[in-house]
Amino acid sequence: MSGVAIKVPNVNWSKNNLGTVDYGSDKNDNPLTTVSDKAYVIYEDYMDKSQRRDNQYLLLLIDDLIKAGLDQKCKALFYLASKYQNINHIKYSLIGHDNLDSNSAPIISVNGIEVNGNVSLFDHTQYDLGNTDSNLCLVFIMSKASTGGFDWGGEQYKNHVHSFVSAGEAKWQTGVIFRWGGEDAIKKIADQQESDGVYVIHINKKSLVYKHKNVTINKQLSAQSMAKFCPRLMAYSTINDSPSQGIMKLYATFSREDLTAADINKIHEIFTKYEHLL
């Protein structure tokens, strides 16, 4: 089922009714049959904007984030997979009001987005790493392992690089998966797993936590980044000739002063749960 957006026919999508859909049990093993009113409001708003068809798992993902209180800390959540080549399907954030700016659309498939020539796809939000976004979590789901190129990145000042390269190989960035300003980096040698899957990266001022599959890395940074930039997806903001060679299914950011280690673990748990359902 990996990569397939599920549409369940003949399901009653009225408030607090998921028909016969079985999506687990609570801690007392009681079947879960309802989602919150808040989840429906967010879901319906997103569906109206994106022009998508009903997708039970998007609704349940939103509900899980709400139950964990993470909807209030979510800055952007982009579901990048669709069976249709429709930019509106990927343009809008599920939660909040962020959107992607695009002058050249990517290839869109049921597995996510991939590069088609010189893709220009930017997160509309400008992240202020020295102030409002000093406690930031990045989430990426790569449904196809990349063989090279930038998956995400941007900078305010030349050579002050902020980048995610799941393959560990891109122009001017060899052997490094994640770079956060200056010389601070997570190197490929520290995570030699296949480069697909869920990545959760938490940067809290000078503290970095990197999670991917079975690898967790804790690292102290040499300095807090003070940059402001709008990151680019599937490429680096100022580099056009080293785009991602993978497929990205989902991109999300969480940002708030009280974002905790427990939140990061829950974020990793939730997105791992939905990796193959969406």
Secondary structure as UniProt FT lines:
FT   TURN            2..3
FT   TURN            9..10
FT   TURN            15..16
FT   TURN            19..20
FT   TURN            27..28
FT   HELIX           37..50
FT   HELIX           56..67
FT   TURN            68..69
FT   TURN            71..73
FT   STRAND          74..79
FT   HELIX           88..91
FT   STRAND          99..104
FT   STRAND          107..109
FT   TURN            110..111
FT   STRAND          112..114
FT   STRAND          120..123
FT   STRAND          127..128
FT   TURN            129..133
FT   STRAND          135..144
FT   STRAND          152..154
FT   TURN            158..159
FT   STRAND          162..164
FT   TURN            166..167
FT   STRAND          169..170
FT   TURN            171..172
FT   STRAND          173..174
FT   STRAND          176..180
FT   TURN            182..183
FT   STRAND          185..187
FT   HELIX           188..190
FT   STRAND          197..204
FT   TURN            205..206
FT   STRAND          207..212
FT   TURN            213..214
FT   STRAND          215..220
FT   STRAND          228..229
FT   STRAND          232..233
FT   TURN            237..238
FT   STRAND          247..255
FT   TURN            257..258
FT   HELIX           261..274
FT   TURN            275..277
//
